[in-house]
Structure formats: structure tokens, C-alpha cells
């Protein structure tokens, strides 16, 4: 796995690294909610599950061979990205941003404000 991807996920404000299912997969959460899941398949290929708006998810799957419906996830709201070098790292980072933002917007307002730094005066 490209450690840059894990490091990028963990740079997100409030992100935590957990192993709730044993030594594999690595789950990255914000406020107890998963936004990234990183694991290897039976062929030792690295996979990254990310939350995604359903319309965007479908478009990404149509545009990229390495983007597929979420493996063992709600296929409407999650994509699995095959980390094989076919997608530029910058594109993967954009998908991570979208996943993080998708989860943050579902959090209670006070928690959202503490993560985004937006506060009312």
C-alpha cells in the first residue's frame, strides 16, 4: 500500500486509525464513523473503500477501471478503489476528501463546526 494514502487520510482533522475487525482491514474514522477502509484482497492487491455520493460513485465507476462498487459495503454509497497505479494519487486524494466530507456533513452541528473551524460569533 502506498503509505501516502494512509498518511493523507490521517491528516484529516479528527481522523483516527482503528482495527475493529482484527489486524486487517485498517479503518479510518471521523467521530466514530468510517470514511476509509484499507485492505488487501486474496491476490494481495491493495483496495481502498471510500464513501461517495451515489451519482458521483456511478460516474467514477464508468470512467475508471480501478473504481468498482464497494466490496462488502453498501454499493450505492461506497466505492472500492484498486490501488494499482492506474489512478493518479491526486485523484485518489480527491476521492478521500469527498468521503471525509460526506461523513462530516452527517455529524451533529457542534461536532461539524469543531472539525471545519466554522463557528458563529
N, C-alpha and C positions, 0 to 999 in steps of 0.2 A: 504494500500500500504506500502510496505517496504520502509521506508524513506531512507534507504541506497541507493536505486536505484536512487531516485531523487537527493540525495546529490552527488552520483557518477557522474551523468550527469552534474551537475552544477560545478563540479571540473574541467571539461574540459575547456581549455584555451579559453576565449571569449564566453562561453556559457551564455545564458540569458534565464530567465523564463518568459513566457508570457501566457496570457489568451485571445487570439484573437477571440474566439468563445463564450465568456461568462465565467461563473465560472468553467465550465468543457468543454473540457479537458485542462490539463496543457500541454503546448507546450514548448519544449526546443529547442532553435535555436542557430546557429552559424552564425554570419554575416547576420542575417535576414533570414536564411534558416533553415527549420526544420530538426532536426535529431532524435528527440524523441517526442512522443505524449503519454501521460499517462491519462487513463480514466477508469471509471467503466462501466460495461455493465448493462443490466436490472436486472441481478441476483446479482448485487453488487460485481462481480468478477473484480479484477484489471487487466487491459490489458496495454501492452506497445507496441506501434508501432515503429519499427526501420527500417531504410533504409538498404538494403542489396544487394550485388551483386546477380544477378538472379540465377546463378549456385549454389552459396552457400545457397541462400534462399531455393531453392528446396531441397538441401541435408538436411538442418536443419529441414524442414517440414517432410521429410521422417524419420529422426532419432528421432524426439521428438514430442510426442502427444501435448505438450503445445505450439508448434510453428505452426502457421497457416498463410495462405495468409493474407496480410494486410487488416484489416477491414476498409472499406471506403477509401482505398488507392489504388494506382497502385499495383496490386497483383504481378506483375513481379518484382518490385523493393522494395517492403515493406513487412515485416513480422509483424504479431501480436503475441506477446508472452503472454501467460496466466500466470500471477504471482500467482501460486498456491502452490509453494514449490517443485514442481516436478523437476525443473531445479536448479542446484546449482547456488548460487548467482554469483560465479566466472564465470560461463558460460554466464550468463546474462550480466555481465560486459564486457566480450569479445565481445558480440554482440553489446553493446553500443559503444565500441571502434571502431568497424567496421563501424557502422552507422556514427559516428562522422567523421572518416577518409574519408568515402565515400563522405560526403558533403564537407569537407575541400578541397579535391582534385579537386572539381569543381569551387572553388573560384579563383578570379584573383591572379596572381602570387605574387604581393606585399602583399596581404592580407594573402595568404598561408604562406609566409615567416614570417610574423609577428606572426602568430599562432604557427608555428613549431620552430621558432628561427633559421631557416636556412637562412643565408644571405651570399651573395657573397662579398668577400673582394676586 
